């Protein structure tokens, strides 16, 4: 009897231990990314303490945004070493694709301009959920959530204030067709430059009106700069060109603060795009990754980006007053939001139109 009781007690103890072990078994990264239980934060914190690291790829400027963003995260979670890599959109896609092909991801979380649909098509990311998403505009809360925007981008023209007087300042896109601007305008060959300019007019005006306008613009000898929109602004500041087309409109404001002779030119429609944050398909540090995404999407994280002179997306965090002149809703300028899906859908046609009308420049 004694032996039987001992065996029964051992069996019960084993069952209790086994059940507890199953209850505490770690979730897969896929389940963790979508988990909404009341103990979510506790699970993330415990897991992140063990991981001790998170890696973030981004196109944001390092000293201006990435460093303060990671410092804010590390202050809140000192047990996680936050690392970042600043990298452009094309290079980022190549890097993450190489990691995916090798089945050895180094990145946990990534974001950049215009990489959302390409990342999804290449199976580089996976759906996730964060309680912070509820504070974002409804149009960005579609499920399954493969990306959530963390910054808005506004793109339009800018001009050199030493070369363009107030009296001759263009008041509309049609004014750019004036012969006096022939050979004095420039744009970038990047997707956020000339091709987005074409997409903006096509989606805002319709094909017929846009094509009529672009055919006329093609006779203005717009210089094509084989670099980023940022470089185009620099060339305008240097006096090489009077007007820049399709640049990030807050850049001239920041340059003007430093004494540069440049200002944004608010011609409607201003193109607006977003930069979405994504979770790598196989993040090496999934718990820390989710904490980082929560932080960047939170009001605290968005305020860091605001103070770094970026445009937050959360409904409860506004841009700096000094940048309001290029925020269409504040300046009264017509805005044309071009979603990542729309950008991708129109990419080939816009590229073909650009190549046909401007490619030889």
SULLINQUI-V195367 format. One record per residue. RES is the residue in three letters. PHI is phi in degrees with one decimal (NA if undefined). Layout:
BEGIN
RES PHI
RES PHI
END
This chain:
BEGIN
UNK NA
UNK -63.2
UNK -66.2
UNK -63.5
UNK -62.6
UNK -64.9
UNK -64.7
UNK -63.7
UNK -62.4
UNK -65.2
UNK -63.9
UNK -62.8
UNK -61.2
UNK -64.1
UNK -64.1
UNK -62.2
UNK -63.1
UNK -64.5
UNK -61.4
UNK -65.1
UNK -64.4
UNK -64.0
UNK -64.3
UNK -97.9
UNK -61.9
UNK -64.4
UNK -78.3
UNK -68.4
UNK -60.3
UNK -63.4
UNK -70.6
UNK -62.1
UNK -62.8
UNK -108.2
UNK -68.2
UNK -126.0
UNK -65.7
UNK -64.6
UNK -96.2
UNK -55.1
UNK -61.2
UNK -61.8
UNK -62.8
UNK -64.6
UNK -64.2
UNK -63.7
UNK -68.2
UNK -66.0
UNK -60.9
UNK -73.3
UNK -71.7
UNK 70.8
UNK -159.9
UNK -150.9
UNK -122.1
UNK -123.4
UNK -100.8
UNK -154.5
UNK -95.8
UNK -70.6
UNK -65.5
UNK -60.3
UNK -67.9
UNK -75.6
UNK -128.2
UNK -63.9
UNK -62.9
UNK -64.5
UNK -66.4
UNK -70.7
UNK -65.9
UNK -64.8
UNK -65.7
UNK -66.8
UNK -66.5
UNK -78.7
UNK -128.6
UNK -64.1
UNK -86.6
UNK -115.5
UNK -83.6
UNK -93.9
UNK -116.1
UNK -132.6
UNK -130.1
UNK -88.5
UNK -153.6
UNK -73.4
UNK -57.2
UNK -63.4
UNK -64.6
UNK -64.0
UNK -60.4
UNK -64.7
UNK -66.9
UNK -68.5
UNK -63.1
UNK -63.9
UNK -64.6
UNK -65.8
UNK -63.6
UNK -83.5
UNK 54.8
UNK -146.8
UNK -72.2
UNK -99.7
UNK -88.1
UNK -102.6
UNK -134.4
UNK -146.1
UNK -154.3
UNK -170.1
UNK -78.7
UNK 73.3
UNK -106.9
UNK -62.8
UNK -71.5
UNK -65.7
UNK -64.6
UNK -66.8
UNK -63.5
UNK -91.4
UNK 58.0
UNK -93.6
UNK -134.5
UNK -138.9
UNK -68.2
UNK -147.4
UNK -136.0
UNK -139.9
UNK -63.3
UNK -73.8
UNK -61.0
UNK -60.8
UNK -89.7
UNK -102.2
UNK -51.1
UNK -56.7
UNK -64.2
UNK -103.1
UNK -113.8
UNK -82.1
UNK -113.4
UNK -69.0
UNK -91.7
UNK -93.8
UNK -158.9
UNK -133.2
UNK -70.1
UNK -111.2
UNK -154.7
UNK -90.4
UNK -129.5
UNK -117.5
UNK -125.0
UNK -168.8
UNK -82.8
UNK -147.2
UNK -144.5
UNK -83.9
UNK -70.4
UNK -85.5
UNK -107.6
UNK -122.5
UNK -80.7
UNK -60.5
UNK -68.8
UNK -103.5
UNK -60.5
UNK -59.2
UNK -103.2
UNK -156.1
UNK -62.3
UNK -61.9
UNK -65.3
UNK -72.2
UNK -85.6
UNK -60.1
UNK -53.8
UNK -66.9
UNK -95.6
UNK -61.8
UNK 76.6
UNK -115.5
UNK -120.1
UNK -146.0
UNK -148.6
UNK -91.0
UNK -86.4
UNK -76.5
UNK -63.5
UNK -85.0
UNK -103.0
UNK -60.9
UNK -66.8
UNK -67.8
UNK -57.5
UNK -63.8
UNK -61.9
UNK -57.7
UNK -70.4
UNK -63.0
UNK -78.8
UNK -87.8
UNK -101.2
UNK 95.7
UNK -62.1
UNK -63.6
UNK -65.4
UNK -63.9
UNK -64.4
UNK -60.4
UNK -68.2
UNK -64.4
UNK -62.6
UNK -71.8
UNK -64.1
UNK -63.7
UNK -88.2
UNK -92.6
UNK 52.2
UNK -69.2
UNK -73.5
UNK -100.1
UNK -98.2
UNK -79.8
UNK -166.4
UNK -84.6
UNK -57.3
UNK -59.6
UNK -65.6
UNK -62.0
UNK -60.5
UNK -61.2
UNK -69.3
UNK -70.2
UNK -58.8
UNK -72.3
UNK 88.2
UNK -73.6
UNK -139.5
UNK -87.4
UNK -134.8
UNK -107.5
UNK -110.6
UNK 54.7
UNK -119.4
UNK -70.5
UNK -68.2
UNK -81.2
UNK -59.2
UNK -60.2
UNK -64.8
UNK -65.9
UNK -68.5
UNK -63.7
UNK -62.5
UNK -94.0
UNK 97.0
UNK -73.0
UNK -81.6
UNK -148.2
UNK -145.1
UNK -72.1
UNK -118.4
UNK -79.7
UNK -106.4
UNK -84.3
UNK -86.6
UNK -79.5
UNK -80.9
UNK -120.5
UNK -133.2
UNK -128.4
UNK -115.7
UNK -97.7
UNK -94.3
UNK -135.6
UNK -101.9
UNK -57.3
UNK -61.0
UNK -133.6
UNK -67.5
UNK -68.9
UNK -130.2
UNK -61.9
UNK -68.1
UNK -64.9
UNK -62.1
UNK -67.9
UNK -63.5
UNK -66.3
UNK -64.0
UNK -57.6
UNK -66.5
UNK -65.5
UNK -82.3
UNK -73.0
UNK -60.6
UNK -61.8
UNK -66.6
UNK -66.3
UNK -69.9
UNK -63.7
UNK -66.9
UNK -58.7
UNK -67.8
UNK -87.8
UNK 69.8
UNK -104.3
UNK -105.4
UNK -65.1
UNK -109.9
UNK -54.6
UNK -69.5
UNK -102.6
UNK -131.2
UNK -95.7
UNK -69.9
UNK -62.2
UNK -57.7
UNK -66.7
UNK -105.1
UNK -59.1
UNK -65.5
UNK -109.8
UNK -89.7
UNK -50.0
UNK -66.7
UNK -94.4
UNK -90.5
UNK 82.6
UNK -85.9
UNK -62.2
UNK -118.8
UNK -124.6
UNK -75.7
UNK -115.1
UNK -69.5
UNK -55.9
UNK -64.5
UNK -67.9
UNK -59.1
UNK -68.9
UNK -62.7
UNK -94.3
UNK -58.2
UNK -63.3
UNK -64.3
UNK -66.1
UNK -65.0
UNK -62.5
UNK -63.7
UNK -61.7
UNK -60.3
UNK -68.3
UNK -92.5
UNK -125.9
UNK -58.2
UNK -85.2
UNK -70.0
END
